């Protein structure tokens, strides 16, 4: 179950990893594509950011972008940004890619965050919860694994969100 929208008829989702060049941008591009496919892009907004600031303003990791492009997605428009504490109050869902990202996001919150709104992305994975492992220091297989997790989870998210923004 996903939480109700803060503003009726609109749903805002933020996806957060460490660098905002691999995992959360992949999730962002895939989820935004699924949202558009479902005809919900006028009501559902997707953004992404990193907890760190090293890559701010830069493009997606070239391995992530190459895989997304090969699979038919548009990876060209991504520019990395750093998450702001205010995102925790503004978004209906803030989804952390792993447990470290979740801990870092909790540390940014001024009040105890609602665990329904701030949680791990793969809490919504139909194949079960867990981390989206960081593929940055590994090989191409890691990126393919991330894409598979992100695609099935994005589909599940869109199905649930569609019922919340009729
Ligand atoms: P991401 O991967 O959090 O999935 O974007 C990383 C990207 C960069 C770094 C770490 C993880 N880094 O240390 O620069």
Backbone and ligand atoms as CSV (ligand in chain L), in Angstrom:
chain,resi,resn,atom,element,x,y,z
A,1,UNK,N,N,0.845,-1.203,0.000
A,1,UNK,CA,C,0.000,0.000,0.000
A,1,UNK,C,C,0.878,1.250,0.000
A,2,UNK,N,N,0.567,2.153,-0.881
A,2,UNK,CA,C,1.295,3.424,-0.906
A,2,UNK,C,C,0.473,4.491,-0.184
A,3,UNK,N,N,1.135,5.483,0.393
A,3,UNK,CA,C,0.401,6.552,1.078
A,3,UNK,C,C,-0.389,7.410,0.094
A,4,UNK,N,N,-1.457,8.006,0.606
A,4,UNK,CA,C,-2.293,8.885,-0.218
A,4,UNK,C,C,-1.494,10.116,-0.632
A,5,UNK,N,N,-1.853,10.708,-1.769
A,5,UNK,CA,C,-1.144,11.917,-2.188
A,5,UNK,C,C,-1.346,13.061,-1.182
A,6,UNK,N,N,-0.310,13.884,-1.013
A,6,UNK,CA,C,-0.423,15.066,-0.147
A,6,UNK,C,C,-1.372,16.081,-0.781
A,7,UNK,N,N,-1.292,16.176,-2.108
A,7,UNK,CA,C,-2.196,17.035,-2.879
A,7,UNK,C,C,-3.059,16.121,-3.735
A,8,UNK,N,N,-4.392,16.139,-3.513
A,8,UNK,CA,C,-5.246,15.230,-4.273
A,8,UNK,C,C,-5.036,15.365,-5.781
A,9,UNK,N,N,-4.957,14.228,-6.450
A,9,UNK,CA,C,-4.839,14.236,-7.905
A,9,UNK,C,C,-3.423,14.351,-8.433
A,10,UNK,N,N,-2.439,14.541,-7.510
A,10,UNK,CA,C,-1.031,14.645,-7.943
A,10,UNK,C,C,-0.209,13.672,-7.112
A,11,UNK,N,N,0.797,13.063,-7.711
A,11,UNK,CA,C,1.677,12.187,-6.942
A,11,UNK,C,C,3.115,12.512,-7.293
A,12,UNK,N,N,3.924,12.751,-6.262
A,12,UNK,CA,C,5.331,13.160,-6.468
A,12,UNK,C,C,6.261,12.126,-5.850
A,13,UNK,N,N,7.146,11.608,-6.679
A,13,UNK,CA,C,8.045,10.529,-6.257
A,13,UNK,C,C,9.495,10.978,-6.454
A,14,UNK,N,N,10.300,10.852,-5.395
A,14,UNK,CA,C,11.730,11.161,-5.476
A,14,UNK,C,C,12.524,9.877,-5.257
A,15,UNK,N,N,13.535,9.683,-6.088
A,15,UNK,CA,C,14.371,8.485,-6.053
A,15,UNK,C,C,15.787,8.924,-5.690
A,16,UNK,N,N,16.368,8.268,-4.684
A,16,UNK,CA,C,17.638,8.778,-4.151
A,16,UNK,C,C,18.672,7.656,-4.006
A,17,UNK,N,N,19.876,7.909,-4.548
A,17,UNK,CA,C,21.015,7.011,-4.312
A,17,UNK,C,C,22.166,7.841,-3.778
A,18,UNK,N,N,23.384,7.374,-3.972
A,18,UNK,CA,C,24.536,8.092,-3.420
A,18,UNK,C,C,25.015,9.196,-4.358
A,19,UNK,N,N,25.278,8.824,-5.610
A,19,UNK,CA,C,25.895,9.778,-6.534
A,19,UNK,C,C,24.948,10.418,-7.535
A,20,UNK,N,N,23.741,9.843,-7.682
A,20,UNK,CA,C,22.775,10.275,-8.712
A,20,UNK,C,C,23.375,10.203,-10.122
A,21,UNK,N,N,24.215,9.184,-10.334
A,21,UNK,CA,C,24.678,8.952,-11.711
A,21,UNK,C,C,24.414,7.522,-12.190
A,22,UNK,N,N,24.097,6.603,-11.282
A,22,UNK,CA,C,23.835,5.211,-11.697
A,22,UNK,C,C,22.411,4.764,-11.348
A,23,UNK,N,N,22.196,4.411,-10.078
A,23,UNK,CA,C,20.943,3.723,-9.725
A,23,UNK,C,C,19.714,4.616,-9.780
A,24,UNK,N,N,19.739,5.748,-9.077
A,24,UNK,CA,C,18.508,6.566,-9.070
A,24,UNK,C,C,18.217,7.172,-10.441
A,25,UNK,N,N,19.234,7.525,-11.254
A,25,UNK,CA,C,18.889,7.986,-12.611
A,25,UNK,C,C,18.271,6.878,-13.472
A,26,UNK,N,N,18.770,5.646,-13.305
A,26,UNK,CA,C,18.167,4.538,-14.055
A,26,UNK,C,C,16.714,4.353,-13.621
A,27,UNK,N,N,16.496,4.364,-12.307
A,27,UNK,CA,C,15.122,4.220,-11.806
A,27,UNK,C,C,14.239,5.378,-12.271
A,28,UNK,N,N,14.821,6.569,-12.301
A,28,UNK,CA,C,14.085,7.770,-12.720
A,28,UNK,C,C,13.617,7.648,-14.178
A,29,UNK,N,N,14.559,7.305,-15.055
A,29,UNK,CA,C,14.237,7.213,-16.488
A,29,UNK,C,C,13.204,6.105,-16.739
A,30,UNK,N,N,13.388,4.977,-16.073
A,30,UNK,CA,C,12.468,3.848,-16.295
A,30,UNK,C,C,11.086,4.151,-15.708
A,31,UNK,N,N,11.052,4.686,-14.491
A,31,UNK,CA,C,9.749,4.977,-13.873
A,31,UNK,C,C,9.015,6.076,-14.648
A,32,UNK,N,N,9.748,7.096,-15.080
A,32,UNK,CA,C,9.097,8.163,-15.856
A,32,UNK,C,C,8.541,7.600,-17.167
A,33,UNK,N,N,9.247,6.662,-17.778
A,33,UNK,CA,C,8.759,6.052,-19.022
A,33,UNK,C,C,7.487,5.237,-18.763
A,34,UNK,N,N,7.468,4.501,-17.652
A,34,UNK,CA,C,6.271,3.696,-17.324
A,34,UNK,C,C,5.078,4.602,-16.988
A,35,UNK,N,N,5.377,5.700,-16.293
A,35,UNK,CA,C,4.328,6.674,-15.961
A,35,UNK,C,C,3.733,7.239,-17.256
A,36,UNK,N,N,4.592,7.588,-18.204
A,36,UNK,CA,C,4.123,8.137,-19.483
A,36,UNK,C,C,3.333,7.081,-20.250
A,37,UNK,N,N,3.829,5.847,-20.263
A,37,UNK,CA,C,3.120,4.752,-20.956
A,37,UNK,C,C,1.711,4.572,-20.396
A,38,UNK,N,N,1.580,4.801,-19.082
A,38,UNK,CA,C,0.277,4.625,-18.436
A,38,UNK,C,C,-0.607,5.870,-18.590
A,39,UNK,N,N,-0.079,6.898,-19.263
A,39,UNK,CA,C,-0.856,8.128,-19.468
A,39,UNK,C,C,-1.012,8.945,-18.207
A,40,UNK,N,N,-0.068,8.784,-17.264
A,40,UNK,CA,C,-0.182,9.464,-15.970
A,40,UNK,C,C,0.790,10.626,-15.834
A,41,UNK,N,N,1.491,10.988,-16.893
A,41,UNK,CA,C,2.560,11.980,-16.735
A,41,UNK,C,C,2.031,13.383,-16.448
A,42,UNK,N,N,0.742,13.616,-16.611
A,42,UNK,CA,C,0.175,14.909,-16.202
A,42,UNK,C,C,-0.115,14.940,-14.703
A,43,UNK,N,N,-0.069,13.784,-14.036
A,43,UNK,CA,C,-0.431,13.722,-12.616
A,43,UNK,C,C,0.686,13.185,-11.716
A,44,UNK,N,N,1.621,12.466,-12.304
A,44,UNK,CA,C,2.669,11.821,-11.506
A,44,UNK,C,C,4.028,12.391,-11.912
A,45,UNK,N,N,4.740,12.955,-10.940
A,45,UNK,CA,C,6.063,13.549,-11.196
A,45,UNK,C,C,7.146,12.681,-10.558
A,46,UNK,N,N,8.238,12.509,-11.289
A,46,UNK,CA,C,9.366,11.710,-10.806
A,46,UNK,C,C,10.625,12.577,-10.865
A,47,UNK,N,N,11.388,12.576,-9.785
A,47,UNK,CA,C,12.686,13.259,-9.764
A,47,UNK,C,C,13.697,12.300,-9.131
A,48,UNK,N,N,14.988,12.647,-9.259
A,48,UNK,CA,C,16.008,11.841,-8.585
A,48,UNK,C,C,17.133,12.738,-8.112
A,49,UNK,N,N,17.886,12.220,-7.137
A,49,UNK,CA,C,19.012,12.969,-6.578
A,49,UNK,C,C,19.933,12.002,-5.862
A,50,UNK,N,N,21.106,12.521,-5.517
A,50,UNK,CA,C,22.052,11.767,-4.701
A,50,UNK,C,C,22.144,12.371,-3.317
A,51,UNK,N,N,22.554,11.559,-2.345
A,51,UNK,CA,C,22.837,12.127,-1.030
A,51,UNK,C,C,24.168,12.888,-1.077
A,52,UNK,N,N,25.055,12.511,-1.989
A,52,UNK,CA,C,26.348,13.187,-2.137
A,52,UNK,C,C,26.315,14.226,-3.244
A,53,UNK,N,N,27.342,15.081,-3.249
A,53,UNK,CA,C,27.344,16.199,-4.217
A,53,UNK,C,C,28.447,16.096,-5.271
A,54,UNK,N,N,29.174,14.978,-5.323
A,54,UNK,CA,C,30.358,14.887,-6.186
A,54,UNK,C,C,30.046,15.090,-7.668
A,55,UNK,N,N,28.886,14.673,-8.094
A,55,UNK,CA,C,28.610,14.627,-9.539
A,55,UNK,C,C,27.587,15.670,-9.987
A,56,UNK,N,N,27.248,16.609,-9.085
A,56,UNK,CA,C,26.189,17.583,-9.376
A,56,UNK,C,C,26.450,18.289,-10.708
A,57,UNK,N,N,25.431,18.324,-11.560
A,57,UNK,CA,C,25.526,18.987,-12.863
A,57,UNK,C,C,26.016,18.082,-13.970
A,58,UNK,N,N,26.507,16.910,-13.605
A,58,UNK,CA,C,27.065,16.006,-14.609
A,58,UNK,C,C,26.033,15.026,-15.151
A,59,UNK,N,N,26.386,14.332,-16.245
A,59,UNK,CA,C,25.460,13.371,-16.848
A,59,UNK,C,C,25.467,12.035,-16.114
A,60,UNK,N,N,24.632,11.156,-16.564
A,60,UNK,CA,C,24.580,9.803,-16.030
A,60,UNK,C,C,25.903,9.078,-16.302
A,61,UNK,N,N,26.235,8.126,-15.472
A,61,UNK,CA,C,27.370,7.242,-15.729
A,61,UNK,C,C,27.216,6.656,-17.140
A,62,UNK,N,N,28.329,6.600,-17.889
A,62,UNK,CA,C,28.195,6.207,-19.303
A,62,UNK,C,C,27.731,4.760,-19.473
A,63,UNK,N,N,28.047,3.887,-18.493
A,63,UNK,CA,C,27.583,2.488,-18.585
A,63,UNK,C,C,26.076,2.407,-18.363
A,64,UNK,N,N,25.583,3.183,-17.413
A,64,UNK,CA,C,24.142,3.225,-17.164
A,64,UNK,C,C,23.421,3.796,-18.384
A,65,UNK,N,N,23.968,4.872,-18.936
A,65,UNK,CA,C,23.336,5.520,-20.087
A,65,UNK,C,C,23.353,4.598,-21.305
A,66,UNK,N,N,24.469,3.882,-21.518
A,66,UNK,CA,C,24.566,2.991,-22.683
A,66,UNK,C,C,23.540,1.868,-22.585
A,67,UNK,N,N,23.386,1.316,-21.397
A,67,UNK,CA,C,22.420,0.222,-21.234
A,67,UNK,C,C,20.989,0.729,-21.445
A,68,UNK,N,N,20.671,1.858,-20.830
A,68,UNK,CA,C,19.316,2.410,-20.999
A,68,UNK,C,C,19.034,2.700,-22.478
A,69,UNK,N,N,20.006,3.288,-23.160
A,69,UNK,CA,C,19.828,3.633,-24.577
A,69,UNK,C,C,19.611,2.365,-25.403
A,70,UNK,N,N,20.405,1.340,-25.113
A,70,UNK,CA,C,20.264,0.061,-25.837
A,70,UNK,C,C,18.884,-0.549,-25.613
A,71,UNK,N,N,18.297,-0.255,-24.453
A,71,UNK,CA,C,16.975,-0.813,-24.134
A,71,UNK,C,C,15.835,0.133,-24.519
A,72,UNK,N,N,16.172,1.219,-25.216
A,72,UNK,CA,C,15.123,2.068,-25.770
A,72,UNK,C,C,14.704,3.246,-24.924
A,73,UNK,N,N,15.440,3.532,-23.868
A,73,UNK,CA,C,15.118,4.678,-23.011
A,73,UNK,C,C,15.962,5.890,-23.406
A,74,UNK,N,N,15.526,7.075,-22.983
A,74,UNK,CA,C,16.288,8.307,-23.219
A,74,UNK,C,C,17.064,8.673,-21.958
A,75,UNK,N,N,18.370,8.446,-22.006
A,75,UNK,CA,C,19.223,8.741,-20.847
A,75,UNK,C,C,19.916,10.090,-20.987
A,76,UNK,N,N,19.614,10.818,-22.063
A,76,UNK,CA,C,20.436,11.984,-22.414
A,76,UNK,C,C,20.143,13.223,-21.573
A,77,UNK,N,N,18.980,13.267,-20.954
A,77,UNK,CA,C,18.583,14.526,-20.308
A,77,UNK,C,C,18.969,14.610,-18.840
A,78,UNK,N,N,19.499,13.517,-18.309
A,78,UNK,CA,C,19.801,13.501,-16.876
A,78,UNK,C,C,20.946,14.440,-16.511
A,79,UNK,N,N,20.763,15.206,-15.436
A,79,UNK,CA,C,21.846,15.959,-14.815
A,79,UNK,C,C,21.770,15.689,-13.323
A,80,UNK,N,N,22.897,15.306,-12.757
A,80,UNK,CA,C,22.904,14.910,-11.344
A,80,UNK,C,C,22.613,16.099,-10.434
A,81,UNK,N,N,21.877,15.837,-9.377
A,81,UNK,CA,C,21.637,16.848,-8.345
A,81,UNK,C,C,21.691,16.201,-6.970
A,82,UNK,N,N,21.814,17.040,-5.975
A,82,UNK,CA,C,21.874,16.561,-4.590
A,82,UNK,C,C,20.520,16.774,-3.925
A,83,UNK,N,N,20.124,15.800,-3.118
A,83,UNK,CA,C,18.817,15.884,-2.460
A,83,UNK,C,C,18.800,17.043,-1.454
A,84,UNK,N,N,17.661,17.683,-1.332
A,84,UNK,CA,C,17.467,18.751,-0.341
A,84,UNK,C,C,16.578,18.221,0.781
A,85,UNK,N,N,16.842,18.644,2.021
A,85,UNK,CA,C,15.990,18.199,3.130
A,85,UNK,C,C,14.500,18.462,2.869
A,86,UNK,N,N,14.192,19.548,2.182
A,86,UNK,CA,C,12.783,19.896,1.927
A,86,UNK,C,C,12.060,18.828,1.090
A,87,UNK,N,N,12.843,18.031,0.340
A,87,UNK,CA,C,12.195,16.979,-0.462
A,87,UNK,C,C,11.382,16.023,0.411
A,88,UNK,N,N,11.820,15.852,1.648
A,88,UNK,CA,C,11.149,14.883,2.517
A,88,UNK,C,C,9.740,15.338,2.866
A,89,UNK,N,N,9.520,16.628,2.832
A,89,UNK,CA,C,8.168,17.137,3.130
A,89,UNK,C,C,7.335,17.339,1.870
A,90,UNK,N,N,8.008,17.489,0.744
A,90,UNK,CA,C,7.293,17.840,-0.486
A,90,UNK,C,C,6.775,16.629,-1.265
A,91,UNK,N,N,7.500,15.522,-1.159
A,91,UNK,CA,C,7.161,14.380,-2.013
A,91,UNK,C,C,6.240,13.400,-1.302
A,92,UNK,N,N,5.431,12.736,-2.076
A,92,UNK,CA,C,4.566,11.704,-1.514
A,92,UNK,C,C,5.371,10.481,-1.130
A,93,UNK,N,N,6.398,10.207,-1.909
A,93,UNK,CA,C,7.270,9.050,-1.658
A,93,UNK,C,C,8.707,9.468,-1.914
A,94,UNK,N,N,9.575,9.149,-0.976
A,94,UNK,CA,C,11.017,9.302,-1.199
A,94,UNK,C,C,11.601,7.900,-1.058
A,95,UNK,N,N,12.147,7.398,-2.157
A,95,UNK,CA,C,12.580,6.002,-2.200
A,95,UNK,C,C,14.102,5.934,-2.299
A,96,UNK,N,N,14.700,5.332,-1.279
A,96,UNK,CA,C,16.155,5.197,-1.192
A,96,UNK,C,C,16.582,3.902,-1.871
A,97,UNK,N,N,17.677,3.958,-2.598
A,97,UNK,CA,C,18.120,2.761,-3.311
A,97,UNK,C,C,18.715,1.706,-2.377
A,98,UNK,N,N,19.344,2.129,-1.283
A,98,UNK,CA,C,19.859,1.117,-0.352
A,98,UNK,C,C,19.737,1.621,1.091
A,99,UNK,N,N,20.141,0.758,2.010
A,99,UNK,CA,C,19.968,1.061,3.435
A,99,UNK,C,C,20.823,2.260,3.863
A,100,UNK,N,N,21.992,2.421,3.241
A,100,UNK,CA,C,22.829,3.585,3.578
A,100,UNK,C,C,22.156,4.878,3.130
A,101,UNK,N,N,21.602,4.847,1.928
A,101,UNK,CA,C,20.905,6.034,1.420
A,101,UNK,C,C,19.721,6.369,2.331
A,102,UNK,N,N,19.026,5.331,2.801
A,102,UNK,CA,C,17.870,5.542,3.687
A,102,UNK,C,C,18.317,6.185,5.007
A,103,UNK,N,N,19.399,5.661,5.559
A,103,UNK,CA,C,19.942,6.222,6.808
A,103,UNK,C,C,20.350,7.686,6.602
A,104,UNK,N,N,21.015,7.970,5.493
A,104,UNK,CA,C,21.462,9.349,5.234
A,104,UNK,C,C,20.272,10.290,5.048
A,105,UNK,N,N,19.208,9.789,4.417
A,105,UNK,CA,C,18.010,10.617,4.239
A,105,UNK,C,C,17.331,10.879,5.580
A,106,UNK,N,N,17.273,9.842,6.420
A,106,UNK,CA,C,16.652,10.025,7.745
A,106,UNK,C,C,17.394,11.083,8.544
A,107,UNK,N,N,18.716,11.117,8.361
A,107,UNK,CA,C,19.536,12.087,9.102
A,107,UNK,C,C,19.275,13.522,8.644
A,108,UNK,N,N,18.755,13.681,7.434
A,108,UNK,CA,C,18.447,15.027,6.927
A,108,UNK,C,C,17.129,15.561,7.457
A,109,UNK,N,N,16.272,14.655,7.951
A,109,UNK,CA,C,14.908,15.045,8.312
A,109,UNK,C,C,14.899,15.843,9.618
A,110,UNK,N,N,14.108,16.895,9.645
A,110,UNK,CA,C,14.028,17.706,10.863
A,110,UNK,C,C,13.079,17.060,11.869
A,111,UNK,N,N,12.061,16.359,11.376
A,111,UNK,CA,C,11.146,15.619,12.251
A,111,UNK,C,C,11.223,14.143,11.867
A,112,UNK,N,N,10.761,13.282,12.723
A,112,UNK,CA,C,10.765,11.841,12.436
A,112,UNK,C,C,9.983,11.574,11.137
A,113,UNK,N,N,10.647,11.040,10.106
A,113,UNK,CA,C,9.950,10.856,8.836
A,113,UNK,C,C,8.906,9.737,8.903
A,114,UNK,N,N,7.849,9.917,8.139
A,114,UNK,CA,C,6.804,8.908,8.019
A,114,UNK,C,C,7.386,7.707,7.260
A,115,UNK,N,N,7.419,6.522,7.895
A,115,UNK,CA,C,8.035,5.364,7.236
A,115,UNK,C,C,7.280,4.882,5.994
A,116,UNK,N,N,6.048,5.337,5.838
A,116,UNK,CA,C,5.333,5.019,4.592
A,116,UNK,C,C,5.844,5.876,3.438
A,117,UNK,N,N,6.319,7.067,3.758
A,117,UNK,CA,C,6.742,7.994,2.697
A,117,UNK,C,C,8.238,7.933,2.420
A,118,UNK,N,N,9.031,7.602,3.425
A,118,UNK,CA,C,10.479,7.478,3.246
A,118,UNK,C,C,10.847,6.017,3.491
A,119,UNK,N,N,11.225,5.337,2.408
A,119,UNK,CA,C,11.507,3.899,2.515
A,119,UNK,C,C,12.426,3.472,1.388
A,120,UNK,N,N,12.792,2.194,1.392
A,120,UNK,CA,C,13.634,1.710,0.305
A,120,UNK,C,C,12.798,1.415,-0.938
A,121,UNK,N,N,13.385,1.719,-2.075
A,121,UNK,CA,C,12.748,1.482,-3.371
A,121,UNK,C,C,12.243,0.034,-3.481
A,122,UNK,N,N,13.095,-0.912,-3.086
A,122,UNK,CA,C,12.726,-2.320,-3.275
A,122,UNK,C,C,11.749,-2.839,-2.225
A,123,UNK,N,N,11.304,-1.995,-1.304
A,123,UNK,CA,C,10.121,-2.366,-0.511
A,123,UNK,C,C,8.940,-2.606,-1.439
A,124,UNK,N,N,8.993,-2.013,-2.619
A,124,UNK,CA,C,7.887,-2.109,-3.580
A,124,UNK,C,C,8.194,-3.111,-4.691
A,125,UNK,N,N,9.306,-3.831,-4.574
A,125,UNK,CA,C,9.685,-4.840,-5.566
A,125,UNK,C,C,8.821,-6.080,-5.361
A,126,UNK,N,N,8.084,-6.517,-6.391
A,126,UNK,CA,C,7.266,-7.721,-6.238
A,126,UNK,C,C,8.098,-8.956,-5.899
A,127,UNK,N,N,9.407,-8.941,-6.214
A,127,UNK,CA,C,10.271,-10.079,-5.877
A,127,UNK,C,C,10.861,-9.970,-4.473
A,128,UNK,N,N,10.430,-8.993,-3.717
A,128,UNK,CA,C,10.858,-8.922,-2.327
A,128,UNK,C,C,11.781,-7.760,-2.059
A,129,UNK,N,N,11.881,-7.373,-0.780
A,129,UNK,CA,C,12.649,-6.186,-0.425
A,129,UNK,C,C,14.150,-6.444,-0.438
A,130,UNK,N,N,14.911,-5.376,-0.434
A,130,UNK,CA,C,16.372,-5.459,-0.388
A,130,UNK,C,C,16.961,-4.165,-0.897
A,131,UNK,N,N,18.277,-4.159,-1.007
A,131,UNK,CA,C,18.974,-3.008,-1.572
A,131,UNK,C,C,19.032,-3.120,-3.090
A,132,UNK,N,N,19.120,-1.973,-3.763
A,132,UNK,CA,C,19.592,-1.948,-5.148
A,132,UNK,C,C,21.106,-1.786,-5.034
A,133,UNK,N,N,21.879,-2.833,-5.347
A,133,UNK,CA,C,23.321,-2.761,-5.088
A,133,UNK,C,C,24.001,-1.739,-5.987
A,134,UNK,N,N,24.993,-1.060,-5.433
A,134,UNK,CA,C,25.708,-0.024,-6.183
A,134,UNK,C,C,26.563,-0.676,-7.277
A,135,UNK,N,N,26.292,-0.383,-8.554
A,135,UNK,CA,C,27.051,-1.021,-9.636
A,135,UNK,C,C,28.312,-0.251,-10.027
A,136,UNK,N,N,28.559,0.876,-9.360
A,136,UNK,CA,C,29.570,1.842,-9.818
A,136,UNK,C,C,30.960,1.228,-9.948
A,137,UNK,N,N,31.362,0.407,-8.959
A,137,UNK,CA,C,32.719,-0.143,-8.966
A,137,UNK,C,C,32.782,-1.528,-9.598
A,138,UNK,N,N,31.678,-2.016,-10.134
A,138,UNK,CA,C,31.653,-3.371,-10.702
A,138,UNK,C,C,31.596,-3.364,-12.215
A,139,UNK,N,N,31.154,-4.494,-12.776
A,139,UNK,CA,C,31.097,-4.660,-14.224
A,139,UNK,C,C,29.701,-4.435,-14.778
A,140,UNK,N,N,29.541,-4.753,-16.070
A,140,UNK,CA,C,28.275,-4.509,-16.752
A,140,UNK,C,C,27.110,-5.313,-16.169
A,141,UNK,N,N,27.433,-6.500,-15.626
A,141,UNK,CA,C,26.371,-7.329,-15.043
A,141,UNK,C,C,25.623,-6.582,-13.952
A,142,UNK,N,N,26.344,-5.799,-13.176
A,142,UNK,CA,C,25.726,-5.052,-12.088
A,142,UNK,C,C,24.690,-4.069,-12.608
A,143,UNK,N,N,24.981,-3.450,-13.737
A,143,UNK,CA,C,24.031,-2.506,-14.329
A,143,UNK,C,C,22.800,-3.231,-14.869
A,144,UNK,N,N,23.047,-4.417,-15.458
A,144,UNK,CA,C,21.893,-5.190,-15.950
A,144,UNK,C,C,21.001,-5.637,-14.796
A,145,UNK,N,N,21.618,-6.032,-13.692
A,145,UNK,CA,C,20.827,-6.428,-12.513
A,145,UNK,C,C,19.999,-5.251,-12.001
A,146,UNK,N,N,20.627,-4.082,-11.956
A,146,UNK,CA,C,19.901,-2.886,-11.501
A,146,UNK,C,C,18.715,-2.626,-12.421
A,147,UNK,N,N,18.937,-2.724,-13.737
A,147,UNK,CA,C,17.841,-2.446,-14.673
A,147,UNK,C,C,16.678,-3.412,-14.457
A,148,UNK,N,N,16.974,-4.689,-14.242
A,148,UNK,CA,C,15.896,-5.667,-14.033
A,148,UNK,C,C,15.097,-5.337,-12.768
A,149,UNK,N,N,15.784,-4.994,-11.698
A,149,UNK,CA,C,15.090,-4.633,-10.446
A,149,UNK,C,C,14.221,-3.395,-10.644
A,150,UNK,N,N,14.819,-2.442,-11.349
A,150,UNK,CA,C,14.153,-1.157,-11.533
A,150,UNK,C,C,12.924,-1.320,-12.440
A,151,UNK,N,N,13.043,-2.148,-13.464
A,151,UNK,CA,C,11.902,-2.298,-14.384
A,151,UNK,C,C,10.727,-2.969,-13.689
A,152,UNK,N,N,10.983,-4.052,-12.953
A,152,UNK,CA,C,9.831,-4.729,-12.339
A,152,UNK,C,C,9.249,-3.895,-11.198
A,153,UNK,N,N,10.106,-3.177,-10.474
A,153,UNK,CA,C,9.601,-2.366,-9.365
A,153,UNK,C,C,8.834,-1.152,-9.893
A,154,UNK,N,N,9.333,-0.550,-10.969
A,154,UNK,CA,C,8.645,0.614,-11.547
A,154,UNK,C,C,7.235,0.222,-12.004
A,155,UNK,N,N,7.128,-0.963,-12.593
A,155,UNK,CA,C,5.815,-1.419,-13.041
A,155,UNK,C,C,4.844,-1.544,-11.861
A,156,UNK,N,N,5.340,-2.114,-10.767
A,156,UNK,CA,C,4.500,-2.285,-9.574
A,156,UNK,C,C,4.110,-0.925,-8.987
A,157,UNK,N,N,5.041,0.020,-8.991
A,157,UNK,CA,C,4.745,1.354,-8.455
A,157,UNK,C,C,3.651,2.021,-9.282
A,158,UNK,N,N,3.788,1.956,-10.604
A,158,UNK,CA,C,2.796,2.630,-11.471
A,158,UNK,C,C,1.415,2.025,-11.269
A,159,UNK,N,N,1.363,0.720,-11.128
A,159,UNK,CA,C,0.073,0.070,-10.915
A,159,UNK,C,C,-0.602,0.602,-9.645
A,160,UNK,N,N,0.174,0.744,-8.576
A,160,UNK,CA,C,-0.395,1.238,-7.313
A,160,UNK,C,C,-0.728,2.724,-7.372
A,161,UNK,N,N,0.172,3.503,-7.966
A,161,UNK,CA,C,-0.043,4.952,-8.002
A,161,UNK,C,C,-1.260,5.294,-8.864
A,162,UNK,N,N,-1.469,4.518,-9.920
A,162,UNK,CA,C,-2.599,4.798,-10.823
A,162,UNK,C,C,-3.918,4.838,-10.038
A,163,UNK,N,N,-4.035,3.997,-9.042
A,163,UNK,CA,C,-5.277,3.941,-8.246
A,163,UNK,C,C,-5.413,5.147,-7.321
A,164,UNK,N,N,-4.287,5.845,-7.077
A,164,UNK,CA,C,-4.301,6.957,-6.126
A,164,UNK,C,C,-4.535,8.318,-6.800
A,165,UNK,N,N,-4.404,8.342,-8.123
A,165,UNK,CA,C,-4.621,9.606,-8.861
A,165,UNK,C,C,-5.616,9.377,-9.993
A,166,UNK,N,N,-6.840,8.966,-9.635
A,166,UNK,CA,C,-7.827,8.625,-10.669
A,166,UNK,C,C,-8.246,9.854,-11.479
L,1,LIG,P1,P,25.003,5.727,-7.598
L,1,LIG,O1,O,26.491,5.164,-7.771
L,1,LIG,O2,O,24.854,6.066,-6.120
L,1,LIG,O3,O,24.155,4.582,-8.002
L,1,LIG,O4,O,24.896,6.930,-8.494
L,1,LIG,C1,C,27.623,5.859,-7.356
L,1,LIG,C2,C,28.140,6.845,-8.137
L,1,LIG,C3,C,29.278,7.522,-7.754
L,1,LIG,C4,C,29.877,7.214,-6.563
L,1,LIG,C5,C,29.346,6.222,-5.757
L,1,LIG,C6,C,28.223,5.553,-6.155
L,1,LIG,N1,N,31.061,7.887,-6.173
L,1,LIG,O5,O,31.607,7.552,-5.122
L,1,LIG,O6,O,31.471,8.814,-6.874
